[in-house]
């Protein structure tokens, strides 16, 4: 890639001189706002990547929901001042609006693509000033406040938008079918709330809407967020420039990481969502590990930054509500904080648009409706690295993801005889002896064609790279080592499998994770360390 200017600060903890690998079949990237053709190159065990209209906001502003933790413990006068910073509007603009009650907590976090406001004009021109919601994430906190599921809705997902009434003008917008990010144009964010309620079958309690400044300001306020890339990145289009390995990004560089199209995978939507979920997981770990929740001056700084960059529903301007919501996020186990993407497939009538992949989507929504954590579900035994998900019609009642069973813990029988599988082990853990330990472990398990590979810059997460023809073998090896779906990556140039041992696997015979997602869901938990390719 060509060199490009950088903005903000990126503090690097490691460097590697090898150039970033670019697949020969990667499609060219464009800076215009037209939809591009579909690219079916896999970027994960079950992924189909798509190139969609570029977005500079995407998931970045979802930092808002974690920044809201900052109001916890702040004194009354200070918190009252913070709540007065907030702009607000009605929660739900549809005829089916309901009163918020006790129980689970559902917050819709949105990011507007407006170029209006201080610091936003550099990400587009006046023609793009009218805002849609390029980021829509439903944050579900269980009634017991012991688990969080953050569900991303792709911006170009076609859904049924209900009738909405503009609270200011009184204009009535009839029900129609359109991209989900257009709902906000029908009277404001309350129409997006009504749409997601209808699609997911939930009752959203609150919404938050923010712009570019939220991610830049918050990432700087917390002192940077660690990210990891497998190869050096130099993306002049976004301004992102990182060495291989682990770096700390903040300000403009944090925003560049979240909005970069050319840096990761094939530049498609799923590649960006993968990097953005990794960023949010890292931020969550930082907030918990650094003692932020007990540092009142730091809490106040974060809270002030976030309230100055938020548009919320009228209920969130209440001081007790703010403090109460903040408290729900304190102390939840990282393995029970999950980031997932709504299952979708290309629309047969227009592959540049998406529709729900009905069966897995209904199971995900059913899990939320029954107030269960997605990490309590059992991976589907019929789903493998070689499998693709077909769209199907679901019944009127959303069935949840299945609960864990004893059978799920039984020893798995390999689909491919281990002695036939060529495996290379790269030691990127920082422990000079760890590579040899894993080679011995695999050979003892029957992988006699295992050999040591390169060592080098430490990487945060363990990954298994695999040629698509060895997809079943990748499933076997992942089960043996406890490597989750989000840490499996397709590499068409490999002749077999490559295990890259990261800093999350420096001891033991299996990756020690307290939570995992079912195979049919794409995403990760907050305890997982993932690197971008």
N, C-alpha and C positions, 0 to 999 in steps of 0.2 A: 504493500500500500504506500501511497505517497505520504510525505510528511505533511503535517497540518499544525496550525497553531493550537495551543491549549489555553484553557482558562481555569481559574480557581487553583486549588492546590491538590496535588496527589503526592503523598509521601510513600515512597517505595521501600519495601523491606527486602526485595530480592530483584535480581536481573538475570536475563538470559538472552544471548545474542541470536539465537536461532530465529529465522523469519517465521511469521505466521503462515500456517498451511492454508492454501486456498484450493478447494476441490475443483477439479477441471470442469465439472458440470454445474458449477455455481452460476446462477444467472446474474446478469448485470443489474446494478442498482441505480435508481433514479431519484432525483430530488423533487420531482414534481408531485402533484397530489392526485395522480390517476392510479386506479387499481391496476395491478400487474397480474400476469398469468400465474396459475398455480404451479408450484414446484413440489413434487412429492418426495423429495429427498428426506430421509428420516433424520431426526436430530435426537432421538431418544429411543427407548425400547419399543414404544408403541406410537411414536409421534409421526404425524404427517405435517410437514411444514408448509406454510402458505405465505406468499408475499402479498401484503395488503398495503393500503394507503399509509404513508409514513406518519408517525405521530410523535411530537416532541414532549408530550405530557405523560401519556400512558399510565403506568402504575405508580409513577414517582410520588404523586400527591397522596398516596395512601399512607405515607409516613404520618399524615395527620392523625390517624387513629391511634398510633403508638405515641405520638407526641402529646396526645391528650392525657396520657398518664401523668404528665407534669403537674396537673392541677391538684393531684393528691397531696394532702398535707399542707398546702399553702394557706396562710392565714386569711381570715374573713375579708379584711379591707383590700388586701392585695388581690385575692381571687375575684372580688366584686369588680375591681378595676379591669381585670382580665376579661371577665364576662361582658363588660361594656364595650370591648373592642369588636364584638361579634356582630355581623350583619345576619339578618334572619328573614325567613319567609315560611308560609304554611307547609306542613309536613306532607299532606296527601291531597292531590287536586281531583281525584276521581270520585264518583258517586259512592264507591265502596269504602271510603275512608273510615277508620275505626279508632277508638280510644286506646291509648297505650296502657297496658296493664302489667301485672306482675308476671314473673317467669323468665324465660330466655330473653336475651337482649340481642336485637338485630339492628345494626347500623349500616346504612348505605354510604360508602365513601365514593365521591365523584371528583373527577378532575376535568375542569372546563378547558376547551382548546381555544378560548378567547385570547387574542393578542392585546386586548385592552389592559390598562393598568401598568404600574411602574415595573420596568424590567422585563416585560413580556413581548415588546414589539420586535426584539431581535430574533424571535423564533418564527416569524412569519410576517406577511404584509397586511395592509388594511383589508384586502379582500377576504382574509381569514379571521377577521375580528369578531364576527358573530359566533358565539361559543356553542359547541356541542359538548357532549360528555365522552371524551375519548377514554376515560378511566371510569369503570364502574365495578366496585368490589363490595360484596355483601359480607359483613363481618358478623358472624353468629357466635355469641357467647352463651354457653349452656346455663340453665337455671342454677345449677350447683356451682357455677363460676369455676369449673375445673378444666375447661377445654375451650379453644377458640378455633373456628374454621373460617378462613378468609377465601371467598369464592370470587374469582375474576370472571367477568362477562366480556367476551370479545366485542369490540365496538361495532363491528359490521354483522352482528348476529341479527337475523330477521325474526321479529316477534310481533305478537298482537299488542298494539298500544291501545289502552282503554280510552274512553271519552274523558277529557280533562277540561277544567274551566280555569281560565286565567284569573287569579285572585285580584288583580289590579284593574284590568279592563272589563272583566266579565265575559270575554269572548269564549265561546264553547268550541272545542276542537273534537270532532267526531272520532269514534274508534276507527282504527285502520291498522294495516300491517306495514311495518317499515323497519329500518335498522334501529336497534335499541338506543344508539347514541343520539338519535333525533328526538327522543321523547321530551327532552328538556325544552325544546322549541315550542311545545304545546302548553305554555303557561308558566314554565319554570321547573326547578328541580323536583317539585312535588309530583309532577307527572312521571318522572323517571322512577320515583318511589312507587307510584301506583302500578307502573309497568312491571317492575321487578317483583312486587307483591303478587301480581297475577301470574307471572311466569314461574316463580319459585314456590308459590303457595304459602308464603310467610306473611307476617304483619310487621313491617319495619317500624322500629320505635323512633329512630332519629336518622338524619342525614347530615353529611358534611360535604361541602363543595369548596375546592381550592384551585389555585393556579400554580405556575412555575415556581414562584418564590418560596413555596412551602418546602420543597425538597432541598433547595439551595441553602436556605436559612437554617433548617433543622439539622442537615448533615454537618454544617459548620459549627452549630451550637453544641452538638454532642462530641465534637473533636474529631470528626471523620468516621467513615464506615469502611470496614475491611471488605475487599472484593478479591476474587481470584480468577485468573485467566490461564489457560493451558499454554498459550503461545503469545508472543508480543503483539500488541495492538497499536496501530497508528491509523486512525480514522479521521481524515480531514473534514469529512462532512459533518460529524458531530463534535469534533474537537477532542475526542478521546484518544489519549496516548498513554499506554501502560506497558510495563515489561511483563514477561511471563512470571507467574507466581502470584504472591499476595501483595496488594497495595492498599493504602488507605486513601479514600477519595472524599472530597467535600466540595461544597459550593458548585461552581460551574462544572467541575470534573465529575461530581456525583450525578448531576443532571445529564451530562454527556454519556455516562455509563448506562443510564436508564433509557435514554432516547436513541442510542446508537443503533443503526440498521446494518451497517456493513461489517461491524466488528465480530458478530457472533453467528455461528451456523451459516445459513443461506440468506440471512437478512430478513427472514419471514417473521410473522407475528408470534409464532410459538417460541422462536429463539429469543425474541425480546422478552416475552413473558417469563421464560426460564431464568434469564439474567435478573429480571426485576424481582422475582420471588426470592432468588438467592440474596439479593441486596436487602430485602425486608427481613429475611431470616437473620442475616448478619446484624442488622440494626437491633432486632429484638434481643439477640444474645448480648450485644453491647450494653443495652439499657439495663439488663438484669445483672450482668457480670461486673459492671463498673460502679455499682452502688448508686446509680442515678436516682433511684426511688427514695433514697434516704438523704440526698444532698439537696437541701431546700433552695440554696441560691441557684444551683443548676436547674432544678425543677422550675423555678420562676422564669429563668431565661427561656427554657423550652416552651413553657406555657405562653409567654408573651409573644414569642415568634409565631406560634401556631394560631393563637386567637386573632392576630393581626392579619392572617392570611386565610381566614375561614368565612364561609357563608354557611349558616346552619339553619335547621328548623327552629321554630319559635320555642319549643320545649328545651332546647339546648342552651338557651341564654340564661337558664336558671342555675344559680350557684349550687344548690344541693344536687341537681341533676349532673352537673359537670363533675363534681367531686365523687358522686356515687359511681358514675361510669368509669372514672379513672381507677377507682379501687378495684374494679372487676378484673383488671389486667395484671394486677400485682400478684406475683407468686405462682402463676400458672406454669406447670412443667413445660419445658421447651418441646418435649416430644408430643405434647397435646395441643400445640399451636400449629395448625396446618394451613398451607397455602395451596389451593387447588384451582383449576380452570374448568369452567362449565364444559362438559363434553359436547363437541359440535362436529359437524361434517360440512363439506361444501354443498351449497344449494344446487341440486341437479339442473335447475332452470338458469342459474347464473353462478358459476363457480367462484366468482369474486365476492360472493356473499356466503354467509354461513347460516345453517339451521341447527337446531338442537339435535344431538344424537340421542334420540328419545329414551331408550331403555336405561343407559347409564346416567343420563341427566335426571330422569325421574327417580332413580335410586338415590342419587345425591340429594335431590330436593326432599325426598322422603326421610332421609337421615336427619336433615335440618328440621323438618316438620315434627319429627318425633324426638327432637332435642337430644340427639346422640352425637358423639364425636366421630368424625370420619376415621380417626386413627383406631377406633375400636372395631372397625370392620375387618373382615378376613379377605385377603387377596383372592381374586377369582381364580380357581384352578384351571379354567379354560383359556385364560389370557396368557400369552407368551410373547417373547420378543418378536416372533415371526407373525403374530396375529394382527389383524386390523379390525377396527370396530365398524359394524354395519348399522346404518340407521334403521330403526324399527319403530313401530307404533306401540305405545305403552297404554295400559288401561287407565281408567279415570282415577284410581287410587295409587298414589306414589308409594312404592315399596322401598323401604330403607335398605342401605347396604347391609349385608348379613353380619350378625354378631360373631365374635371370635368363638371357635370351637376347639375341642381337644384334637380333632382330626387335623386341624390346620398346623399343629405342632409336630405331627408325625414326620419321621425321616423321609425325605423326598428321594425317589428313585431317579437317577440321571436318565435323561432322554437320549443322550449321546454317550457312548462308552468313553470314559475319561482318557484312556490310553491313546485314543485317536485324535485328541484335541490338542493342537499346537498353542501353547500359552507362553507369553513373555511377561516377566514381572519387572516393572520399573519401580525403583525405590525413590519416592518423592516425599518420604515421611520426615526426613531430618535425622532419623536414626540410622547410622551406617550399617547396622546389622539386620535391620528389619527386612530388607529384600531377601537375604538368604533364609531367614526364618519362614517367609511365605513360600519360597520355592520348595523348601523341605516339607512344609505343610501340604502343598498341592501334590507333590510327588508321593507322599504317604497316602493321599486320597486317591491315587491311581492316575494322576495327570503326569505320566512319565515323560511326556514331550514338553516339559516346562523348563525354561532356562531364564537366567538373569538378564535383564536389559539395562537400560541407562539409569544413571542416578543424576541428580541435579537439583535445581531450585525446588525448595519445599512447596508443596501444594496443600491446600486446606483439606480437600475431600478425596477419598478413595474413589476411583472410577474404573469401570471395565469398558474398554473399547472393543468393538467387534465388527467383523465383516458380516453383512446381512445373511450370507449363506451359513454362518455359524450362530444364528440367532438362538436356536434351541440350546446350544452349548453355553451361550452367554447366560441364559436363564439358569442352567444347572450351576454354573460357577457363582452366579449371584446368590443363589440359595445357599450354597456351601459357605460362602464368606459373609453372608448377611448384608449384601450391598443392595440398597433400594433402587427402585426403577429410575428415579431422577438422577442416579449416578451411573447409568448405563448410556453409552454414546456410540452411535454408528460411525464407523470409519471404513469407507469403501476401499481404501488402499491397503488395508491389513489383509494378511493371508490367513489369519486365525483370530486369536484373542490377545489382548494386552491388558494386564492388571497394573494400574498405577496406584501404588500405596501412598495414601496421604496422611496428614497429621492427625486425622480422626481415627487411625487404625495403627497405633504404635505398640499395641500389646494385645494378647489374646488370639484366639483362633477364629473369631467371628466379630464383625463390626458390632459394637455394643450400642444399640439404639433402643430407646424406651418406647418409641412410637413409629408406626409405618402406615403408609397409605395403601388402600386396595389397588391392585394392578390397573384397574380400569380408569383410575383417576391420574391425571398428570399434575405434578406439583412436588412439594417437599414439606417437611416439618421444619420448625425453627431450630432444631438441634442438628440438622444436617448441614455439613460443609460441602458446598458444591462449587466447582470451577466451570468457567464458560469456555467453549471451544470456538 
